Amino acid sequence: MAVATGDEDDIRERILTGYKDGKPFTPYVPTLRLPAPIDRVLDFGCGLGRNFPFLRRAARTVAGFDLPPMIERCRTAASEPIDLLTSDWDCLKVMSFDVIVASLVLQHVEPSPVREFLDDFARMAPAVYLLTRIRTDFDENILDIVAQTGRYDADECVEVDHDPVTHQLRVLGRMPFDEARTGGGDRHYELLLKSRR
């Protein structure tokens, strides 16, 4: 995984294009219903803690994971404290969570580690909320990678885009997982993966 560099405003700009022009750095609230109740949630690839305010309201215990330089920045830049903030994946992957949230992160991770993380996620939690661009930075289809693991069931994919008025997710359409896999392009989807544990 690559680490965004620069000051916190530069990193926010890279995470959310338009931040420096006034787009708020607020969490996207999922349009899909997350499993309830949520006791423990992991924000995988938490960056500067953009999702923390939403996750603190949704779960009793919140953990965040990212690479060491991002975790150090997050400790000082996050607007909301959480229960565990770490770059130690070996420590986290033996823990259990109700939901793992991977919001706009797996699309930036190299294919081999993505497969390993997805395998770990399936052991760690019964559900994974995924918000992603379908085409990765490495020209792979992230939904194909999910299917190839054989570890998940996925019902519906929701095609989404950034709404410039509300700064939330705008639903463009809904379709079965297998239909979304063939959609290609730079489309963004959110989906709930159910682990076959």
C-alpha positions as a Python dict, from the first residue, in 0.01 Angstrom:
ca = {
    (1, 'M'): (0, 0, 0),
    (2, 'A'): (124, 348, -75),
    (3, 'V'): (124, 617, 190),
    (4, 'A'): (5, 965, 106),
    (5, 'T'): (270, 1223, 185),
    (6, 'G'): (257, 1593, 267),
    (7, 'D'): (84, 1784, 543),
    (8, 'E'): (-261, 1679, 669),
    (9, 'D'): (-440, 1912, 426),
    (10, 'D'): (-247, 1761, 133),
    (11, 'I'): (-337, 1410, 250),
    (12, 'R'): (-705, 1503, 288),
    (13, 'E'): (-693, 1645, -66),
    (14, 'R'): (-552, 1316, -199),
    (15, 'I'): (-812, 1114, -9),
    (16, 'L'): (-1098, 1345, -106),
    (17, 'T'): (-1030, 1547, -419),
    (18, 'G'): (-1170, 1894, -367),
    (19, 'Y'): (-1100, 1921, 8),
    (20, 'K'): (-884, 2231, -42),
    (21, 'D'): (-1167, 2387, -244),
    (22, 'G'): (-1413, 2343, 42),
    (23, 'K'): (-1544, 1987, 8),
    (24, 'P'): (-1591, 1872, 370),
    (25, 'F'): (-1380, 1585, 498),
    (26, 'T'): (-1679, 1401, 641),
    (27, 'P'): (-1748, 1027, 645),
    (28, 'Y'): (-1964, 872, 378),
    (29, 'V'): (-2263, 715, 548),
    (30, 'P'): (-2333, 375, 389),
    (31, 'T'): (-2651, 351, 185),
    (32, 'L'): (-2659, -22, 266),
    (33, 'R'): (-2787, -134, 603),
    (34, 'L'): (-2499, -263, 813),
    (35, 'P'): (-2559, -569, 1031),
    (36, 'A'): (-2688, -480, 1377),
    (37, 'P'): (-2602, -467, 1651),
    (38, 'I'): (-2237, -376, 1598),
    (39, 'D'): (-2023, -419, 1905),
    (40, 'R'): (-1677, -416, 1742),
    (41, 'V'): (-1584, -260, 1407),
    (42, 'L'): (-1250, -231, 1227),
    (43, 'D'): (-1180, 61, 993),
    (44, 'F'): (-928, -96, 754),
    (45, 'G'): (-712, 170, 587),
    (46, 'C'): (-841, 437, 824),
    (47, 'G'): (-614, 713, 691),
    (48, 'L'): (-667, 1031, 893),
    (49, 'G'): (-983, 899, 1059),
    (50, 'R'): (-1243, 1027, 817),
    (51, 'N'): (-1484, 743, 911),
    (52, 'F'): (-1435, 763, 1286),
    (53, 'P'): (-1730, 996, 1365),
    (54, 'F'): (-1977, 766, 1186),
    (55, 'L'): (-1822, 447, 1328),
    (56, 'R'): (-1826, 583, 1686),
    (57, 'R'): (-2203, 625, 1653),
    (58, 'A'): (-2250, 281, 1492),
    (59, 'A'): (-2038, 63, 1723),
    (60, 'R'): (-1937, 37, 2086),
    (61, 'T'): (-1569, -36, 2006),
    (62, 'V'): (-1380, 104, 1706),
    (63, 'A'): (-1037, -5, 1586),
    (64, 'G'): (-840, 155, 1303),
    (65, 'F'): (-562, 8, 1090),
    (66, 'D'): (-325, 166, 839),
    (67, 'L'): (44, 176, 756),
    (68, 'P'): (275, 317, 1029),
    (69, 'P'): (322, 667, 881),
    (70, 'M'): (-56, 711, 841),
    (71, 'I'): (-124, 587, 1194),
    (72, 'E'): (122, 842, 1333),
    (73, 'R'): (-52, 1120, 1138),
    (74, 'C'): (-394, 990, 1238),
    (75, 'R'): (-303, 1007, 1607),
    (76, 'T'): (-275, 1386, 1578),
    (77, 'A'): (-514, 1463, 1292),
    (78, 'A'): (-824, 1252, 1365),
    (79, 'S'): (-1123, 1454, 1479),
    (80, 'E'): (-1256, 1170, 1693),
    (81, 'P'): (-1068, 934, 1927),
    (82, 'I'): (-1114, 558, 1890),
    (83, 'D'): (-1038, 256, 2105),
    (84, 'L'): (-746, 104, 1912),
    (85, 'L'): (-531, 263, 1644),
    (86, 'T'): (-255, 39, 1509),
    (87, 'S'): (-33, -54, 1216),
    (88, 'D'): (27, -404, 1356),
    (89, 'W'): (-174, -631, 1125),
    (90, 'D'): (-43, -947, 1295),
    (91, 'C'): (-199, -825, 1619),
    (92, 'L'): (-532, -733, 1456),
    (93, 'K'): (-581, -1041, 1238),
    (94, 'V'): (-626, -1265, 1542),
    (95, 'M'): (-907, -1044, 1676),
    (96, 'S'): (-1277, -1073, 1602),
    (97, 'F'): (-1504, -797, 1478),
    (98, 'D'): (-1870, -775, 1386),
    (99, 'V'): (-1795, -572, 1073),
    (100, 'I'): (-1481, -467, 886),
    (101, 'V'): (-1515, -142, 693),
    (102, 'A'): (-1289, -99, 390),
    (103, 'S'): (-1384, 236, 242),
    (104, 'L'): (-1203, 346, -75),
    (105, 'V'): (-885, 160, 18),
    (106, 'L'): (-860, -186, -143),
    (107, 'Q'): (-854, -28, -489),
    (108, 'H'): (-510, 114, -400),
    (109, 'V'): (-356, -209, -265),
    (110, 'E'): (-150, -446, -480),
    (111, 'P'): (-336, -764, -587),
    (112, 'S'): (-146, -1020, -378),
    (113, 'P'): (-189, -835, -45),
    (114, 'V'): (-556, -765, -131),
    (115, 'R'): (-617, -1139, -157),
    (116, 'E'): (-440, -1198, 176),
    (117, 'F'): (-638, -923, 348),
    (118, 'L'): (-967, -1059, 211),
    (119, 'D'): (-875, -1406, 341),
    (120, 'D'): (-797, -1256, 683),
    (121, 'F'): (-1120, -1052, 682),
    (122, 'A'): (-1325, -1370, 628),
    (123, 'R'): (-1177, -1522, 944),
    (124, 'M'): (-1205, -1201, 1146),
    (125, 'A'): (-1564, -1091, 1084),
    (126, 'P'): (-1895, -1225, 953),
    (127, 'A'): (-1942, -913, 738),
    (128, 'V'): (-1725, -673, 539),
    (129, 'Y'): (-1859, -339, 416),
    (130, 'L'): (-1674, -252, 96),
    (131, 'L'): (-1683, 84, -80),
    (132, 'T'): (-1453, 70, -381),
    (133, 'R'): (-1380, 165, -735),
    (134, 'I'): (-1422, -151, -943),
    (135, 'R'): (-1091, -109, -1132),
    (136, 'T'): (-785, -109, -904),
    (137, 'D'): (-471, 101, -949),
    (138, 'F'): (-315, -225, -1076),
    (139, 'D'): (-575, -272, -1352),
    (140, 'E'): (-757, -557, -1181),
    (141, 'N'): (-1128, -590, -1110),
    (142, 'I'): (-1171, -583, -731),
    (143, 'L'): (-1502, -771, -754),
    (144, 'D'): (-1328, -1048, -948),
    (145, 'I'): (-1069, -1068, -672),
    (146, 'V'): (-1346, -1097, -410),
    (147, 'A'): (-1513, -1376, -611),
    (148, 'Q'): (-1183, -1561, -663),
    (149, 'T'): (-1127, -1590, -287),
    (150, 'G'): (-1437, -1812, -262),
    (151, 'R'): (-1482, -1681, 91),
    (152, 'Y'): (-1784, -1451, 52),
    (153, 'D'): (-2145, -1428, -50),
    (154, 'A'): (-2254, -1093, -188),
    (155, 'D'): (-2611, -1010, -276),
    (156, 'E'): (-2647, -665, -416),
    (157, 'C'): (-2397, -407, -536),
    (158, 'V'): (-2498, -45, -515),
    (159, 'E'): (-2339, 183, -774),
    (160, 'V'): (-2263, 514, -605),
    (161, 'D'): (-2108, 851, -673),
    (162, 'H'): (-2023, 1158, -467),
    (163, 'D'): (-2321, 1394, -438),
    (164, 'P'): (-2178, 1749, -466),
    (165, 'V'): (-2470, 1898, -273),
    (166, 'T'): (-2488, 1665, 30),
    (167, 'H'): (-2127, 1540, 15),
    (168, 'Q'): (-2265, 1192, 72),
    (169, 'L'): (-2306, 887, -147),
    (170, 'R'): (-2564, 918, -422),
    (171, 'V'): (-2716, 590, -543),
    (172, 'L'): (-2695, 550, -921),
    (173, 'G'): (-2829, 196, -941),
    (174, 'R'): (-2849, -148, -783),
    (175, 'M'): (-2754, -478, -940),
    (176, 'P'): (-2655, -836, -854),
    (177, 'F'): (-2289, -895, -770),
    (178, 'D'): (-2218, -1093, -1087),
    (179, 'E'): (-2367, -819, -1306),
    (180, 'A'): (-2159, -551, -1130),
    (181, 'R'): (-1842, -758, -1186),
    (182, 'T'): (-1882, -716, -1561),
    (183, 'G'): (-1957, -341, -1539),
    (184, 'G'): (-1592, -237, -1552),
    (185, 'G'): (-1465, 116, -1581),
    (186, 'D'): (-1420, 359, -1297),
    (187, 'R'): (-1756, 286, -1138),
    (188, 'H'): (-1779, 287, -761),
    (189, 'Y'): (-1977, 27, -569),
    (190, 'E'): (-2068, -40, -213),
    (191, 'L'): (-2154, -391, -104),
    (192, 'L'): (-2181, -605, 203),
    (193, 'L'): (-1975, -922, 187),
    (194, 'K'): (-2095, -1208, 407),
    (195, 'S'): (-1818, -1438, 517),
    (196, 'R'): (-1857, -1811, 456),
    (197, 'R'): (-1704, -1893, 795),
}
